[in-house]
Amino acid sequence: MKLALSPLQRGIVSFLQSNETWLRPLLTERIFDGVDVQAEGDKLANPDVVYPDYYKQDFHSVEGGYLNKDAAITYDPITKQILVPNEDFLRQETANAIPAEAKRILDLGCGTGTATRAIASRLPQAQVVGVDLSPYMVFAARLKAQSIPNASFIHANAEELPFEDESFDAVTASLLFHETPLDAALRIMTEARRVLKPNGKFVVFDGAQGDGLAKLGGNISSALFLEPYAEQFLSSNLLNLMREAGFAKVETRSLLLIYEIRTGTK
């Protein structure tokens, strides 16, 4: 069952809908001009992928969430404004947490591929594979990474990865787990561990958890935009979940108080 929008969120949706004529050009990057994102995403969609119920929620006040092509088209312009102080800085910090010797890297919930491209640019000798459950996000990621030969993207469910055991040196997930229920998050982490080589590294960038200021960013985001699983995320502990999935040497580094980069080793 879809969660209902709050009065504030309904107001934001109403404003966006009534002002679409002048807002859409501001929220649509020129790279999508003349491109039928719906058709292109449908063409590359893996027919074997089954969308879990939690993914069928509306996200970020977009009806249909990531299964709506508009989510892929507008994601980056909005994210650049929301992530403080600078999205490029945050993506680079995540990329820097990956071991320099990694040769094959998997980026889960890659979205439009911003984090994937940052990793591929930092480690040009590595093969970096982005996976996302939205075919429209995957199409957008491929379109934006045409000049980056060591980055590739596939449509797949991170809970059931189409890769062999021990096939990656590192696995990353950026801004993924605040958008999944905890049981799905555990399944994703378990899959991440399965595809990691022995001593492989798991790197997670997401919002901070805890009390006071640590929750500020998450609470603001949840109030303004529909984040169906934000409450679960903010009241849980990803480090404990990583340990439950079997990761060792689990630790976290606070980033600007409202984010954390968490790491674990197989």
Buried (B, 14 or more C-beta within 10 A) or exposed (E): EEEEBEEEBEEBBEEBEEEEEEBEEEBBBEEBEEEEBBEBBEEBBBEEBEEBEBBBBBBBBBBBBBBBBBBBBBBBEBBEEEBEEEBEEBBBBBBEBBBEEBEBBBBBBBBBBBBBBBBBBBBEEBBBBBBBBBBBBBBBBBBBBEEBEBBBBBBBBBBEBEBEEBBBBBBBBBBBBBBBBBEBBBBBBBBBBBBBBEEBBBBBBBBBBEEEEBBEBBBEBBEBBBBBBBEBBBEBBBBEBBBEBEBEEBEBEEBEEBBBBBBBBB
